[in-house]
């Protein structure tokens, strides 16, 4: 069979399939089956999925919870932006608010202690990305995302918004401090 024959003189479905083509079809089929079965396996055993809870809330109620926590547990302020640094007791609920264009407040947690981290937005859709650990959660107004965290290493961790939220999106940075 050649490409020089006019279409009227050949019927492609009656042509013999070459061994190389059969080999590539078999390789593609096996790879598709591997990927098909890897998806549910990775979903169950991959440990990359969000392991928290989500609740409906009103943005103004969530802001009130954040402000109450800030009033109760503030230990200082960051000098560059005057954002309060909050050190809640171990085992408590910790609230972090996403709003144009900041993460509020700065959290100071203890290494090895467990906290329930609450995330919500006061205005737009944001993305919570804890760097360099690459923890990613979608943060939506009207929803309170809750996850249990236990910091395993001390240091300063950056919080980045990874969902475009407006003209100053690139300035939406926060901080989480983990102390021994």
Phi, psi and omega per residue, in radians:
X1 nan 2.321 3.106
X2 -2.248 2.858 3.105
X3 -1.387 -0.097 -3.096
X4 -1.479 -0.256 3.122
X5 -1.296 2.445 3.074
X6 -1.190 2.646 -3.084
X7 -1.015 -0.523 -3.096
X8 -1.178 -0.412 -3.078
X9 -1.611 -0.022 3.116
X10 -2.447 2.643 3.060
X11 -2.115 1.990 -2.990
X12 -1.103 -0.515 -3.113
X13 -1.362 -0.156 3.091
X14 -1.738 -0.091 3.134
X15 -1.327 2.649 3.111
X16 -1.300 2.399 3.120
X17 -1.514 2.310 -3.120
X18 -1.268 2.715 3.133
X19 -1.096 -0.624 3.136
X20 -1.126 -0.709 3.100
X21 -1.125 -0.740 3.106
X22 -1.076 -0.724 3.114
X23 -1.057 -0.827 -3.137
X24 -1.145 -0.643 3.069
X25 -1.113 -0.730 3.119
X26 -1.133 -0.751 3.108
X27 -1.080 -0.771 3.130
X28 -1.106 -0.715 3.123
X29 -1.120 -0.804 3.119
X30 -1.075 -0.753 3.136
X31 -1.119 -0.696 3.090
X32 -1.080 -0.727 3.118
X33 -1.154 -0.716 3.088
X34 -1.042 -0.845 -3.129
X35 -1.135 -0.659 3.138
X36 -1.078 -0.754 -3.118
X37 -1.429 -0.365 3.088
X38 -1.239 -0.581 -3.087
X39 -1.042 -0.935 3.107
X40 -1.189 -0.593 3.116
X41 -1.088 -0.810 -3.123
X42 -1.167 -0.567 3.099
X43 -1.088 -0.686 -3.102
X44 -1.449 -0.774 -2.989
X45 -1.863 -0.054 -3.036
X46 -1.365 -0.329 3.108
X47 1.004 0.523 3.092
X48 -1.877 -0.078 -3.050
X49 -1.488 2.626 3.102
X50 -1.048 2.168 -3.087
X51 -1.961 0.833 -3.075
X52 -2.239 -2.812 -3.110
X53 -2.154 2.819 3.070
X54 -2.409 2.373 -3.133
X55 -2.287 2.598 3.029
X56 -1.352 2.445 3.110
X57 -2.656 2.821 3.010
X58 -1.632 2.412 -3.120
X59 -0.944 -0.680 -3.132
X60 -1.192 -0.551 3.071
X61 -1.211 -0.708 3.128
X62 -1.156 -0.733 3.103
X63 -1.045 -0.663 3.107
X64 -1.125 -0.681 3.090
X65 -1.110 -0.752 3.139
X66 -1.098 -0.813 -3.135
X67 -1.104 -0.651 3.090
X68 -1.118 -0.725 3.109
X69 -1.143 -0.714 -3.133
X70 -1.106 -0.774 3.128
X71 -1.085 -0.635 -3.052
X72 -1.423 -0.564 -2.952
X73 -2.178 0.311 -3.137
X74 -1.215 2.302 3.122
X75 -2.041 -0.091 -3.137
X76 2.983 -3.001 3.128
X77 -2.406 2.563 3.005
X78 -1.332 2.260 -3.035
X79 -1.208 -0.560 -3.058
X80 -1.214 -0.580 -3.100
X81 -2.211 -0.016 -3.096
X82 1.037 0.581 3.073
X83 -1.490 2.317 -3.120
X84 -1.154 2.498 3.013
X85 -1.750 2.167 -3.032
X86 -2.003 2.268 3.114
X87 -2.100 1.501 3.137
X88 -1.284 2.736 3.118
X89 -1.190 2.682 3.138
X90 -1.066 2.486 3.119
X91 1.473 0.010 -3.073
X92 -1.642 3.036 3.039
X93 -1.468 2.302 -3.101
X94 -2.062 2.266 -3.075
X95 -1.952 2.297 3.085
X96 -2.227 2.229 -3.047
X97 -1.891 2.293 3.012
X98 -1.758 2.210 3.062
X99 -2.638 2.808 -3.075
X100 -0.993 2.165 -0.390
X101 -2.040 1.176 -3.124
X102 -2.706 2.794 2.933
X103 -1.822 2.251 -3.026
X104 -2.286 2.291 -0.166
X105 -1.605 -2.993 2.981
X106 -1.416 2.272 -3.118
X107 -1.733 2.359 3.049
X108 -2.051 1.922 -3.078
X109 -1.980 2.820 3.128
X110 -1.727 2.398 3.120
X111 -1.095 2.346 3.096
X112 1.457 -0.090 3.124
X113 -1.702 2.660 -3.102
X114 -1.776 2.416 3.119
X115 -2.345 2.727 2.969
X116 -1.803 1.900 -3.099
X117 -1.581 2.131 3.105
X118 -1.814 2.338 3.123
X119 -2.239 2.367 3.009
X120 -2.762 2.944 -3.130
X121 -2.039 2.562 3.095
X122 -1.621 -0.223 -3.000
X123 -2.473 -1.117 -3.030
X124 -2.111 3.110 3.009
X125 -1.300 2.304 3.095
X126 -2.287 2.950 3.067
X127 -2.187 2.224 3.111
X128 -1.614 2.067 3.112
X129 -2.283 1.968 -3.130
X130 -1.607 2.027 -3.053
X131 -1.902 2.446 0.198
X132 -1.640 0.279 -3.075
X133 -1.389 -0.288 3.118
X134 1.068 0.824 2.989
X135 -1.614 2.157 -3.063
X136 -2.174 2.275 3.097
X137 -2.451 2.403 3.043
X138 -1.341 2.274 -3.123
X139 -2.020 2.047 -3.059
X140 -2.107 2.508 3.022
X141 -1.176 2.451 -3.122
X142 1.593 -0.113 3.106
X143 -2.248 2.386 3.087
X144 -1.908 1.944 3.135
X145 -1.576 2.262 -3.088
X146 -2.185 2.242 3.085
X147 -2.413 2.599 3.100
X148 -1.606 2.206 -3.127
X149 -2.215 2.595 3.034
X150 -2.357 1.800 3.130
X151 -1.073 2.326 -3.111
X152 -1.910 -0.140 3.092
X153 -2.483 2.571 -3.120
X154 -1.578 2.814 3.138
X155 2.393 -3.004 3.100
X156 -1.821 2.301 -3.122
X157 -2.078 2.372 3.141
X158 -1.527 2.506 3.036
X159 -1.968 2.181 -3.076
X160 -2.108 2.471 2.988
X161 -1.486 2.095 -3.117
X162 -1.899 0.347 2.992
X163 -2.144 2.221 -3.091
X164 -1.039 2.178 -3.036
X165 -2.223 0.283 3.085
X166 2.321 -3.049 -2.983
X167 -1.113 -0.514 3.117
X168 -1.812 0.443 3.135
X169 -0.927 -0.683 -3.091
X170 -1.155 -0.249 3.122
X171 -1.683 -0.023 -3.076
X172 -1.409 1.487 -3.128
X173 -2.145 2.550 3.076
X174 -2.354 -3.079 -3.087
X175 -2.539 2.515 2.990
X176 -2.218 2.192 -3.110
X177 -1.899 2.231 3.094
X178 -1.993 2.135 -3.111
X179 -1.953 2.763 3.117
X180 -1.318 nan nan
